[in-house]
């Protein structure tokens, strides 16, 4: 994810939530994150527009992020 954060710097904000940090329970609950290695894509309006689990295909995710930027 850090590579994508660098690629999209200034255009997309990447936020990492440590699953073991109990202080982030409300944020995880709000986003519907229920397990580790879960990724949520939220648009500028705060709507969840994508969700992935496990290992992410960086090329496919890059396409999804580029598409989101066009909307």
URHU-V156137 format. One record per helix or strand of 3 or more residues. SS is the DSSP state (H for helix, E for strand). FROM is the first residue (numbers start at 1). LEN is the number of residues. If there is no record, write none. Layout:
# URHU-V156137
ss:SS from:FROM len:LEN
ss:SS from:FROM len:LEN
This chain:
# URHU-V156137
ss:H from:2 len:6
ss:H from:22 len:10
ss:E from:38 len:5
ss:E from:48 len:6
ss:H from:58 len:13
